[in-house]
């Protein structure tokens, strides 16, 4: 799955370096970055479809590879994986829909390894102050109360990212009030708070290794590094 392990810890010093990952058919996309250096996944872009006739083409009839203009932004990848050290998402129509019937599709993800994310908790009636040395990029946000039974979802919780919070994206500093007038009232009578997870785009770690000499591809769940050749291993 998408994970920040030790697989390519020597190759992800610079934030601007993008790693492509391609998952064919129903395989799971597998991204890996360095957790021991305090980094997390940050998805740059993702597409489920087909933009290249050669990728994921082995043993496939030509008619399934002809359409190379099948573009479908896979926003689910960033929603589920940003800010995490481990994440897994399958390249299937049931997750992303079918943008081009009859075409053999693949999930392609470009991602970078960001310095560890930040967390801000602001009580109702107060103002959140988000600050970054570079620029803010919101991962997820929730206004309400999730650490008790009040306003707790019985199904699998999905963090709510209020649209108002995204006005902070791209700024170095941002203030936003934790109030019902901004976000509405999801649970009347409950004392709420605004919780925001965000990363600072462009920040680099103090300790860096040599920059990568080439772009690395990870197909399916088979990973191979220059120092360790452990096929089929996910750390």
Phi and psi restraints in degrees (value plus and minus 20) as a CYANA .aco file:
   2 UNK   PHI     -91.5   -51.5
   2 UNK   PSI     102.3   142.3
   3 UNK   PHI    -171.0  -131.0
   3 UNK   PSI     131.8   171.8
   4 UNK   PHI    -122.4   -82.4
   4 UNK   PSI      70.8   110.8
   5 UNK   PHI    -137.1   -97.1
   5 UNK   PSI    -166.3  -126.3
   6 UNK   PHI    -123.8   -83.8
   6 UNK   PSI     -11.5    28.5
   7 UNK   PHI     -81.3   -41.3
   7 UNK   PSI     -67.1   -27.1
   8 UNK   PHI    -148.0  -108.0
   8 UNK   PSI      23.3    63.3
   9 UNK   PHI     -84.4   -44.4
   9 UNK   PSI     -37.3     2.7
  10 UNK   PHI    -115.0   -75.0
  10 UNK   PSI     -15.4    24.6
  11 UNK   PHI    -144.6  -104.6
  11 UNK   PSI      -5.9    34.1
  12 UNK   PHI    -151.6  -111.6
  12 UNK   PSI      27.2    67.2
  13 UNK   PHI     -92.8   -52.8
  13 UNK   PSI     -67.8   -27.8
  14 UNK   PHI    -111.0   -71.0
  14 UNK   PSI     109.6   149.6
  15 UNK   PHI     -80.2   -40.2
  15 UNK   PSI     -50.9   -10.9
  16 UNK   PHI     -96.8   -56.8
  16 UNK   PSI     -29.0    11.0
  17 UNK   PHI     -98.0   -58.0
  17 UNK   PSI     102.5   142.5
  18 UNK   PHI    -124.2   -84.2
  18 UNK   PSI     116.0   156.0
  19 UNK   PHI    -128.7   -88.7
  19 UNK   PSI     105.8   145.8
  20 UNK   PHI    -110.7   -70.7
  20 UNK   PSI     121.2   161.2
  21 UNK   PHI    -148.4  -108.4
  21 UNK   PSI     114.5   154.5
  22 UNK   PHI    -142.8  -102.8
  22 UNK   PSI     105.2   145.2
  23 UNK   PHI    -136.8   -96.8
  23 UNK   PSI     101.6   141.6
  24 UNK   PHI    -108.2   -68.2
  24 UNK   PSI     129.2   169.2
  25 UNK   PHI      28.3    68.3
  25 UNK   PSI    -144.5  -104.5
  26 UNK   PHI    -117.3   -77.3
  26 UNK   PSI      -2.9    37.1
  27 UNK   PHI     -91.6   -51.6
  27 UNK   PSI     145.2   185.2
  28 UNK   PHI    -117.4   -77.4
  28 UNK   PSI     115.7   155.7
  29 UNK   PHI     -85.3   -45.3
  29 UNK   PSI     118.6   158.6
  30 UNK   PHI    -149.1  -109.1
  30 UNK   PSI      84.0   124.0
  31 UNK   PHI    -129.2   -89.2
  31 UNK   PSI     126.0   166.0
  32 UNK   PHI    -162.8  -122.8
  32 UNK   PSI     111.6   151.6
  33 UNK   PHI    -156.1  -116.1
  33 UNK   PSI     159.3   199.3
  34 UNK   PHI    -108.7   -68.7
  34 UNK   PSI      97.1   137.1
  35 UNK   PHI    -104.3   -64.3
  35 UNK   PSI     -49.2    -9.2
  36 UNK   PHI     -89.9   -49.9
  36 UNK   PSI     -35.8     4.2
  37 UNK   PHI    -118.2   -78.2
  37 UNK   PSI     -11.8    28.2
  38 UNK   PHI      55.2    95.2
  38 UNK   PSI      13.5    53.5
  39 UNK   PHI    -126.1   -86.1
  39 UNK   PSI     140.8   180.8
  40 UNK   PHI    -154.0  -114.0
  40 UNK   PSI     143.8   183.8
  41 UNK   PHI     -92.3   -52.3
  41 UNK   PSI     116.4   156.4
  42 UNK   PHI    -157.1  -117.1
  42 UNK   PSI      89.3   129.3
  43 UNK   PHI     -96.5   -56.5
  43 UNK   PSI     106.6   146.6
  44 UNK   PHI    -104.5   -64.5
  44 UNK   PSI     -70.4   -30.4
  45 UNK   PHI    -178.8  -138.8
  45 UNK   PSI     137.4   177.4
  46 UNK   PHI    -167.9  -127.9
  46 UNK   PSI     123.4   163.4
  47 UNK   PHI    -160.1  -120.1
  47 UNK   PSI     115.2   155.2
  48 UNK   PHI    -135.4   -95.4
  48 UNK   PSI      94.0   134.0
  49 UNK   PHI     141.9   181.9
  49 UNK   PSI    -154.1  -114.1
  50 UNK   PHI    -174.2  -134.2
  50 UNK   PSI      99.1   139.1
  51 UNK   PHI    -141.1  -101.1
  51 UNK   PSI     -15.2    24.8
  52 UNK   PHI    -169.4  -129.4
  52 UNK   PSI     114.2   154.2
  53 UNK   PHI     -98.4   -58.4
  53 UNK   PSI     -36.3     3.7
  54 UNK   PHI    -113.2   -73.2
  54 UNK   PSI     -51.4   -11.4
  55 UNK   PHI     -88.4   -48.4
  55 UNK   PSI     115.5   155.5
  56 UNK   PHI      31.9    71.9
  56 UNK   PSI      26.0    66.0
  57 UNK   PHI    -130.4   -90.4
  57 UNK   PSI     -24.4    15.6
  58 UNK   PHI     -80.8   -40.8
  58 UNK   PSI     107.9   147.9
  59 UNK   PHI      40.9    80.9
  59 UNK   PSI       6.8    46.8
  60 UNK   PHI    -129.8   -89.8
  60 UNK   PSI     118.3   158.3
  61 UNK   PHI     -85.9   -45.9
  61 UNK   PSI     130.0   170.0
  62 UNK   PHI     -75.7   -35.7
  62 UNK   PSI     -53.8   -13.8
  63 UNK   PHI     -84.3   -44.3
  63 UNK   PSI     -43.6    -3.6
  64 UNK   PHI    -106.4   -66.4
  64 UNK   PSI     -23.7    16.3
  65 UNK   PHI    -137.9   -97.9
  65 UNK   PSI     -23.9    16.1
  66 UNK   PHI     -87.8   -47.8
  66 UNK   PSI     -61.1   -21.1
  67 UNK   PHI     -97.0   -57.0
  67 UNK   PSI      85.2   125.2
  68 UNK   PHI    -132.5   -92.5
  68 UNK   PSI       3.9    43.9
  69 UNK   PHI    -142.2  -102.2
  69 UNK   PSI      12.5    52.5
  70 UNK   PHI    -115.4   -75.4
  70 UNK   PSI      74.7   114.7
  71 UNK   PHI    -132.8   -92.8
  71 UNK   PSI     110.5   150.5
  72 UNK   PHI    -168.0  -128.0
  72 UNK   PSI      79.5   119.5
  73 UNK   PHI     -74.0   -34.0
  73 UNK   PSI     102.9   142.9
  74 UNK   PHI    -113.5   -73.5
  74 UNK   PSI      54.1    94.1
  75 UNK   PHI     -84.6   -44.6
  75 UNK   PSI     -41.7    -1.7
  76 UNK   PHI     -80.8   -40.8
  76 UNK   PSI     -47.9    -7.9
  77 UNK   PHI     -85.7   -45.7
  77 UNK   PSI     -69.2   -29.2
  78 UNK   PHI     -87.6   -47.6
  78 UNK   PSI     -56.0   -16.0
  79 UNK   PHI     -83.1   -43.1
  79 UNK   PSI     -58.6   -18.6
  80 UNK   PHI    -111.0   -71.0
  80 UNK   PSI     -42.8    -2.8
  81 UNK   PHI    -135.0   -95.0
  81 UNK   PSI     -42.1    -2.1
  82 UNK   PHI     -78.8   -38.8
  82 UNK   PSI     115.2   155.2
  83 UNK   PHI      62.9   102.9
  83 UNK   PSI     -22.2    17.8
  84 UNK   PHI    -121.5   -81.5
  84 UNK   PSI     139.9   179.9
  85 UNK   PHI    -117.1   -77.1
  85 UNK   PSI     -40.1    -0.1
  86 UNK   PHI    -154.0  -114.0
  86 UNK   PSI     116.1   156.1
  87 UNK   PHI    -182.2  -142.2
  87 UNK   PSI     122.3   162.3
  88 UNK   PHI    -156.2  -116.2
  88 UNK   PSI     113.7   153.7
  89 UNK   PHI    -166.9  -126.9
  89 UNK   PSI     110.7   150.7
  90 UNK   PHI    -106.9   -66.9
  90 UNK   PSI     125.0   165.0
  91 UNK   PHI    -107.7   -67.7
  91 UNK   PSI      60.2   100.2
  92 UNK   PHI    -158.1  -118.1
  92 UNK   PSI     135.5   175.5
  93 UNK   PHI     -82.7   -42.7
  93 UNK   PSI     -51.5   -11.5
  94 UNK   PHI     -85.1   -45.1
  94 UNK   PSI     -41.0    -1.0
  95 UNK   PHI    -113.8   -73.8
  95 UNK   PSI     -64.2   -24.2
  96 UNK   PHI    -130.5   -90.5
  96 UNK   PSI     -24.2    15.8
  97 UNK   PHI      62.7   102.7
  97 UNK   PSI     156.8   196.8
  98 UNK   PHI    -137.5   -97.5
  98 UNK   PSI      76.9   116.9
  99 UNK   PHI     -94.9   -54.9
  99 UNK   PSI     -37.0     3.0
 100 UNK   PHI    -174.8  -134.8
 100 UNK   PSI      75.0   115.0
 101 UNK   PHI     -83.4   -43.4
 101 UNK   PSI     119.3   159.3
 102 UNK   PHI      68.2   108.2
 102 UNK   PSI     -26.7    13.3
 103 UNK   PHI    -123.6   -83.6
 103 UNK   PSI     115.9   155.9
 104 UNK   PHI     -98.5   -58.5
 104 UNK   PSI      96.0   136.0
 105 UNK   PHI    -120.8   -80.8
 105 UNK   PSI     145.2   185.2
 106 UNK   PHI    -164.7  -124.7
 106 UNK   PSI     137.9   177.9
 107 UNK   PHI    -122.7   -82.7
 107 UNK   PSI     101.5   141.5
 108 UNK   PHI    -137.6   -97.6
 108 UNK   PSI     109.0   149.0
 109 UNK   PHI    -146.5  -106.5
 109 UNK   PSI     108.9   148.9
 110 UNK   PHI    -124.3   -84.3
 110 UNK   PSI     109.7   149.7
 111 UNK   PHI    -164.8  -124.8
 111 UNK   PSI     139.6   179.6
 112 UNK   PHI    -144.4  -104.4
 112 UNK   PSI     145.7   185.7
 113 UNK   PHI    -125.9   -85.9
 113 UNK   PSI      93.3   133.3
 114 UNK   PHI    -116.3   -76.3
 114 UNK   PSI     134.4   174.4
 115 UNK   PHI     -79.9   -39.9
 115 UNK   PSI     130.7   170.7
 116 UNK   PHI     -65.9   -25.9
 116 UNK   PSI     122.6   162.6
 117 UNK   PHI     -91.5   -51.5
 117 UNK   PSI     148.9   188.9
 118 UNK   PHI    -135.0   -95.0
 118 UNK   PSI     135.8   175.8
 119 UNK   PHI    -147.6  -107.6
 119 UNK   PSI     112.9   152.9
 120 UNK   PHI    -146.6  -106.6
 120 UNK   PSI     107.3   147.3
 121 UNK   PHI    -140.5  -100.5
 121 UNK   PSI     103.0   143.0
 122 UNK   PHI    -146.4  -106.4
 122 UNK   PSI     104.0   144.0
 123 UNK   PHI     -89.6   -49.6
 123 UNK   PSI     131.9   171.9
 124 UNK   PHI     -73.7   -33.7
 124 UNK   PSI     112.0   152.0
 125 UNK   PHI      74.4   114.4
 125 UNK   PSI     -32.1     7.9
 126 UNK   PHI    -121.8   -81.8
 126 UNK   PSI     157.4   197.4
 127 UNK   PHI    -137.7   -97.7
 127 UNK   PSI     107.7   147.7
 128 UNK   PHI     -96.3   -56.3
 128 UNK   PSI     117.7   157.7
 129 UNK   PHI    -139.6   -99.6
 129 UNK   PSI      85.4   125.4
 130 UNK   PHI    -118.4   -78.4
 130 UNK   PSI     111.8   151.8
 131 UNK   PHI    -156.2  -116.2
 131 UNK   PSI     122.0   162.0
 132 UNK   PHI    -162.4  -122.4
 132 UNK   PSI     130.5   170.5
 133 UNK   PHI     -89.8   -49.8
 133 UNK   PSI     -51.3   -11.3
 134 UNK   PHI    -128.7   -88.7
 134 UNK   PSI    -131.5   -91.5
 135 UNK   PHI    -148.4  -108.4
 135 UNK   PSI     131.4   171.4
 136 UNK   PHI    -100.1   -60.1
 136 UNK   PSI     120.7   160.7
 137 UNK   PHI    -157.0  -117.0
 137 UNK   PSI      92.1   132.1
 138 UNK   PHI     -92.9   -52.9
 138 UNK   PSI     111.6   151.6
 139 UNK   PHI    -112.8   -72.8
 139 UNK   PSI     -74.7   -34.7
 140 UNK   PHI    -178.6  -138.6
 140 UNK   PSI     140.0   180.0
 141 UNK   PHI    -171.9  -131.9
 141 UNK   PSI     132.1   172.1
 142 UNK   PHI    -166.1  -126.1
 142 UNK   PSI     116.2   156.2
 143 UNK   PHI    -136.2   -96.2
 143 UNK   PSI      96.4   136.4
 144 UNK   PHI     135.4   175.4
 144 UNK   PSI    -153.9  -113.9
 145 UNK   PHI    -173.3  -133.3
 145 UNK   PSI      98.6   138.6
 146 UNK   PHI    -138.2   -98.2
 146 UNK   PSI     -19.2    20.8
 147 UNK   PHI    -121.8   -81.8
 147 UNK   PSI      -0.8    39.2
 148 UNK   PHI    -170.3  -130.3
 148 UNK   PSI    -189.4  -149.4
 149 UNK   PHI    -102.9   -62.9
 149 UNK   PSI     -41.1    -1.1
 150 UNK   PHI     -91.6   -51.6
 150 UNK   PSI     114.5   154.5
 151 UNK   PHI      38.5    78.5
 151 UNK   PSI      11.2    51.2
 152 UNK   PHI    -120.7   -80.7
 152 UNK   PSI     111.9   151.9
 153 UNK   PHI    -102.4   -62.4
 153 UNK   PSI     111.5   151.5
 154 UNK   PHI     -94.3   -54.3
 154 UNK   PSI     -46.8    -6.8
 155 UNK   PHI    -105.8   -65.8
 155 UNK   PSI    -198.1  -158.1
 156 UNK   PHI     -79.2   -39.2
 156 UNK   PSI     100.8   140.8
 157 UNK   PHI     -82.4   -42.4
 157 UNK   PSI     115.3   155.3
 158 UNK   PHI    -141.4  -101.4
 158 UNK   PSI      94.9   134.9
 159 UNK   PHI     -74.8   -34.8
 159 UNK   PSI     112.2   152.2
 160 UNK   PHI    -105.9   -65.9
 160 UNK   PSI     107.9   147.9
 161 UNK   PHI    -129.2   -89.2
 161 UNK   PSI      73.3   113.3
 162 UNK   PHI     -77.6   -37.6
 162 UNK   PSI     116.9   156.9
 163 UNK   PHI     -77.1   -37.1
 163 UNK   PSI     -56.4   -16.4
 164 UNK   PHI     -79.7   -39.7
 164 UNK   PSI     -50.0   -10.0
 165 UNK   PHI     -88.3   -48.3
 165 UNK   PSI     -52.2   -12.2
 166 UNK   PHI     -90.0   -50.0
 166 UNK   PSI     -28.1    11.9
 167 UNK   PHI     -89.2   -49.2
 167 UNK   PSI     -31.6     8.4
 168 UNK   PHI    -102.8   -62.8
 168 UNK   PSI     -37.6     2.4
 169 UNK   PHI     -77.7   -37.7
 169 UNK   PSI     114.6   154.6
 170 UNK   PHI      66.2   106.2
 170 UNK   PSI     -22.6    17.4
 171 UNK   PHI    -122.1   -82.1
 171 UNK   PSI     139.5   179.5
 172 UNK   PHI    -106.5   -66.5
 172 UNK   PSI     -54.8   -14.8
 173 UNK   PHI    -155.0  -115.0
 173 UNK   PSI     130.2   170.2
 174 UNK   PHI    -177.1  -137.1
 174 UNK   PSI     117.0   157.0
 175 UNK   PHI    -136.3   -96.3
 175 UNK   PSI     117.3   157.3
 176 UNK   PHI    -168.2  -128.2
 176 UNK   PSI     110.8   150.8
 177 UNK   PHI    -103.9   -63.9
 177 UNK   PSI     113.3   153.3
 178 UNK   PHI    -106.5   -66.5
 178 UNK   PSI      69.0   109.0
 179 UNK   PHI    -168.1  -128.1
 179 UNK   PSI     138.5   178.5
 180 UNK   PHI     -84.6   -44.6
 180 UNK   PSI     -49.8    -9.8
 181 UNK   PHI     -86.7   -46.7
 181 UNK   PSI     -43.5    -3.5
 182 UNK   PHI    -111.7   -71.7
 182 UNK   PSI     -64.4   -24.4
 183 UNK   PHI    -132.2   -92.2
 183 UNK   PSI     -23.8    16.2
 184 UNK   PHI      64.1   104.1
 184 UNK   PSI     157.7   197.7
 185 UNK   PHI    -137.5   -97.5
 185 UNK   PSI      77.4   117.4
 186 UNK   PHI     -94.2   -54.2
 186 UNK   PSI     -37.3     2.7
 187 UNK   PHI    -174.2  -134.2
 187 UNK   PSI      72.3   112.3
 188 UNK   PHI     -80.7   -40.7
 188 UNK   PSI     117.3   157.3
 189 UNK   PHI      67.3   107.3
 189 UNK   PSI     -25.2    14.8
 190 UNK   PHI    -123.5   -83.5
 190 UNK   PSI     115.2   155.2
 191 UNK   PHI     -97.2   -57.2
 191 UNK   PSI      94.8   134.8
 192 UNK   PHI    -121.2   -81.2
 192 UNK   PSI     151.8   191.8
 193 UNK   PHI    -167.5  -127.5
 193 UNK   PSI     137.5   177.5
 194 UNK   PHI    -123.8   -83.8
 194 UNK   PSI     101.2   141.2
 195 UNK   PHI    -135.5   -95.5
 195 UNK   PSI     107.9   147.9
 196 UNK   PHI    -148.0  -108.0
 196 UNK   PSI     107.8   147.8
 197 UNK   PHI    -124.5   -84.5
 197 UNK   PSI     109.4   149.4
 198 UNK   PHI    -167.9  -127.9
 198 UNK   PSI     141.5   181.5
 199 UNK   PHI    -143.0  -103.0
 199 UNK   PSI     141.3   181.3
 200 UNK   PHI    -124.3   -84.3
 200 UNK   PSI      84.4   124.4
 201 UNK   PHI     -83.8   -43.8
 201 UNK   PSI     113.1   153.1
 202 UNK   PHI      75.1   115.1
 202 UNK   PSI     -31.8     8.2
 203 UNK   PHI     -94.3   -54.3
 203 UNK   PSI     117.2   157.2
 204 UNK   PHI    -131.5   -91.5
 204 UNK   PSI     135.2   175.2
 205 UNK   PHI     -94.9   -54.9
 205 UNK   PSI     131.7   171.7
 206 UNK   PHI     -86.7   -46.7
 206 UNK   PSI     -62.4   -22.4
 207 UNK   PHI    -116.8   -76.8
 207 UNK   PSI     101.0   141.0
 208 UNK   PHI    -149.0  -109.0
 208 UNK   PSI     132.2   172.2
 209 UNK   PHI    -118.7   -78.7
 209 UNK   PSI    -196.0  -156.0
 210 UNK   PHI     -84.2   -44.2
 210 UNK   PSI     122.4   162.4
 211 UNK   PHI     -84.5   -44.5
 211 UNK   PSI     133.3   173.3
 212 UNK   PHI     -85.4   -45.4
 212 UNK   PSI     125.9   165.9
 213 UNK   PHI    -109.9   -69.9
 213 UNK   PSI     -41.3    -1.3
 214 UNK   PHI    -172.3  -132.3
 214 UNK   PSI     138.8   178.8
 215 UNK   PHI     -96.3   -56.3
 215 UNK   PSI     119.0   159.0
 216 UNK   PHI    -128.0   -88.0
 216 UNK   PSI     122.1   162.1
 217 UNK   PHI    -132.8   -92.8
 217 UNK   PSI     120.8   160.8
 218 UNK   PHI    -140.5  -100.5
 218 UNK   PSI      95.0   135.0
 219 UNK   PHI    -122.8   -82.8
 219 UNK   PSI     111.2   151.2
 220 UNK   PHI      34.7    74.7
 220 UNK   PSI    -148.5  -108.5
 221 UNK   PHI    -137.4   -97.4
 221 UNK   PSI      10.7    50.7
 222 UNK   PHI    -128.2   -88.2
 222 UNK   PSI     100.3   140.3
 223 UNK   PHI    -140.6  -100.6
 223 UNK   PSI     116.1   156.1
 224 UNK   PHI    -156.2  -116.2
 224 UNK   PSI     108.5   148.5
 225 UNK   PHI    -134.2   -94.2
 225 UNK   PSI     152.5   192.5
 226 UNK   PHI     -90.9   -50.9
 226 UNK   PSI     -46.1    -6.1
 227 UNK   PHI    -119.5   -79.5
 227 UNK   PSI     -51.0   -11.0
 228 UNK   PHI    -150.6  -110.6
 228 UNK   PSI     109.1   149.1
 229 UNK   PHI    -135.4   -95.4
 229 UNK   PSI      62.3   102.3
 230 UNK   PHI    -134.5   -94.5
 230 UNK   PSI      64.3   104.3
 231 UNK   PHI     -87.0   -47.0
 231 UNK   PSI     120.0   160.0
 232 UNK   PHI      60.6   100.6
 232 UNK   PSI     -12.7    27.3
 233 UNK   PHI    -124.1   -84.1
 233 UNK   PSI     111.9   151.9
 234 UNK   PHI    -140.8  -100.8
 234 UNK   PSI     104.4   144.4
